[in-house]
Amino acid sequence: MTNDSGATKARILEAAYREFAAYGLAGSRIDRIAENAKANKRAIYEYFGKKEDLFDHVVTERLSVSLQTLPSSFEDLPQFAGAVFDYYASDPDRVRLTLWRQLERPTPIQVELDYYQQRLPALAAAQPGQSLSPADLYAVIWTIHHVQALTPLSLQIADSGAPWSAERWQQLRAAVVTAVSRITQDHTSQP
């Protein structure tokens, strides 16, 4: 039986993604990652280096997934915001990893800087006349969809008597799309 290093790396990355999303960088354990990946700790260190390097690799890999999944056009920003909402709502670990990333490793890695440096000119070209800078506009779009993750469960239950239903999620998505539509309309430079 041969050892497929590509499959092992994929299992490690998936297990690390789930571990980091659940516990953050500080709370995660290489032992749990190895166990959940059905790999040994030595393989993790050989393939990815220390735990911080593995975390950065997971962030980079997830950024790559978002590039492949999300629309590449900024022509319709409300539609883009809806796609971002759907992307994160389909796997809550994505939001948790993003939040842990912001808390524990606030200095961007080069891959993240490259990502935004490539995206911002496209956003500016697709949305001429915005009084918001492309970076601020992008930040608003990416931040507003986190409303679903940052709303305390107690508030969700107080609002409707139970955690949000599928119908409530659709209402929230519609609110995000409407908000981005209004923000982009309200922040267009006047001649």
N, C-alpha and C positions, 0 to 999 in steps of 0.2 A: 504494500500500500504506500503510495507516494504522498508526500506532504505538499499540498498545494498552497504555496505562500500567498498567492493572490486571494484565495478564499479565506485564509487565516487572517490576513490584513483586514479584509472586509468585515469579518466577524469581530475583530478587535475594535475597529472603528465604530461599528454599530453598538457594541457593548459600552464603549467609552462614551459615545454620544448619550446613551440612556443614563449612564452613571453620572456624567457631568451635569446633565439636565436635572437629575434628581437631587444631587448633593453639592453641586458646584465644584470648583477646583479644589478648595481646601478640604471639603468633606468627602470627596471621592477617594476610593481605595483601588489601587492597582490589583490587589488580590481579588476583589469582586469583579473587576473588569475581566481579569484572566478567567475566572470561574464562569462568568456569563458568556464569554467568547469561546469557551472550551479550548483555551490556549494556555501556554505557560507564561509566567511573568517574564522570563528571559526573552521570549519572542517579542513581547511588547517593547521592552527596552531596546532590543536589537533593531526592530523596525522603526520605532518612533522616538527613542531617546527617553528623557525624563518625563515625568507626569505633565509638567508645564508645556513641553513640546508636543505631547500627545493632545493636550487640550487645544493648543493652537492649530494642530493638524485637523482636529475635529471641526473647529470653527471654519477653517479654510474649506474643508470638504462640504460643510453645510452651506457655505456661501456659493460654492460651485453648484450645488443642488438648486439653490434659489435662482441662480442665473439660468439654469436649464428649465425651470418650472414657471417662472413668472414672465409676464409679457415683456418683450424687449423694447416696446414702443411707449413713449410718454404722450402720445397724441391725445389720448382720452384718460386724463388723470383720475377721474372718479372710477372708471373701469379698472384702472391699474390698482387703485386703493382697494377695490372689491376683491381683486385677485390676491393681493397681499393678505387681506383679511382671511380669505378662504385657505390660503397656503398655511398660515399660522393656526387657524382654527382646526385644520385637519390633523394636526399633530401638536398638542399643547407643549410637548418637550421642546419644540422650536423656540417658543416664547421663553420658556424657562432657561434654555441655554443662552439666549440673547441677554436675558436679565443678569444671569450669573457672569457672563462675559463683561457686561458693563460694570458690575460691582467688583469683580476680582482681577480683571486684566484690562483696565481702562485705556491703556496705551495701545493704539492700533498696531497691528502687524502690517507688514508691507503689502500683503495680498489684499487686505481690506482697503488700504489707501489707494492701491491700483484700481480696485473695483469702483470706488467712488469717483476717482479722477477720470475714469472712462465713462461713467454714467452721467455725471453732472453736465458736461457739454451737450449730450444728447437731450437731456431735460431742458436745458436753456434753449436749444434750437427748436424743440417741439412746443415750447410754451413762451414765445416771445412776448414781451410787454409785461411780464410779471414784475411787480414791485418787490416781491420776495426774491432773495438770491436763490439760485438753484439748490444750494446746500440747505438753506432754510426750508424751502419748499419740499425737498426730499425728506428732510427730518420730520416735517409735519405729517407727511403721508405715512412714513414708517412708524411714527409714534402714535398716531390716532388709532390705528388698528389694535394697539395694545390695551385699549379700553376693556376688552373682554377678559384679558388676563389680570388686569390690575383692579378689577371690580371685586371687592371682597365677597366671598360666598355668603356672608351674613346679609349683605345688601341685596344680593340676588334673591335670597330666600325672603327677605322682608318685602321686596318688590312684588313677588309673584307667589309666595308661599312654598316654593320649591326651587331647586337649582334650575337654571335656564333650560327651557324646552327648545326643541328644534325651531319652533315658530319664533320664540324669543331671540334665538341666534340670528334668524333671518331678519328680524326687525333691527337688531343691532347692526348687522351688515349693511342694511339699507341706510341706517343713520350715518355710518361711516362714509358710505358713498356720497350721500347728500352733503355731509359736512365738507368733504374734499371738493365737491362741486362748488359749494358756496365760498370756500376759502380761495379757490383759484379764480372765481368770478370777482370776488370782493377785493382781491389783491392784484388786479390788472391795472397797470399804469394808465392813467388818463392822459390823453393828448393835450 
